[in-house]
Amino acid sequence: MDVHNKWTDLPKAPSLKNLTEGRFGELKDRQHAAVQDLTKAHIQSFDQAITDGLSRVVGSPCTVAS
């Protein structure tokens, strides 16, 4: 592979094409398993923070510092 030709057809400016198309944000019928595995831990920790964390905050006595 000629390295020089690899870098000659680059766009002159960044493109927001993928963000401005009409289908942005819609989930596809089939998603990549690697991406799901990568984000699974983050989603589970967020879910735990919402369920366990908020229930602890709501159930804990309120103290006011003087």
C-alpha positions in Angstrom: 0.0 0.0 0.0 1.3 3.4 -1.0 1.2 5.6 2.2 1.3 8.8 0.2 -1.9 8.0 -1.7 -3.7 7.1 1.6 -3.6 10.7 2.8 -4.3 12.6 -0.4 -8.1 12.3 -0.5 -8.9 13.5 3.0 -11.8 16.0 3.4 -10.8 19.6 3.9 -13.1 20.2 6.9 -14.9 18.0 9.4 -18.4 16.7 8.4 -21.5 16.5 10.6 -23.3 14.4 8.0 -23.9 11.5 10.4 -25.4 13.8 13.0 -27.7 15.7 10.6 -29.2 12.9 8.6 -32.8 12.1 9.3 -32.1 8.7 10.9 -29.6 9.9 13.6 -30.2 8.3 16.9 -32.4 5.4 15.7 -31.2 2.0 16.7 -30.6 -0.5 14.0 -32.4 -3.9 14.1 -29.1 -5.6 14.8 -26.4 -4.1 16.9 -22.7 -5.1 17.3 -22.2 -7.4 20.2 -18.7 -5.9 20.9 -20.3 -2.4 21.4 -23.0 -3.8 23.7 -20.3 -5.6 25.8 -18.2 -2.4 25.9 -21.1 -0.3 27.3 -22.8 -2.9 29.5 -20.8 -2.1 32.6 -21.5 1.6 32.3 -25.2 1.1 31.9 -25.4 -1.4 34.8 -23.6 1.0 37.1 -25.8 3.9 36.1 -28.9 1.7 36.7 -27.6 0.7 40.1 -26.9 4.3 41.0 -30.4 5.3 40.1 -32.2 2.4 41.8 -30.0 1.8 44.9 -28.5 5.2 45.3 -31.7 7.2 45.0 -33.6 4.9 47.3 -30.8 5.3 49.9 -31.0 9.1 49.6 -34.7 9.2 49.9 -34.7 6.8 52.9 -31.9 8.5 54.8 -32.7 11.0 57.5 -32.1 14.6 56.5 -29.6 16.5 58.6 -29.0 20.2 58.5 -25.7 21.6 59.5 -25.9 24.6 61.9 
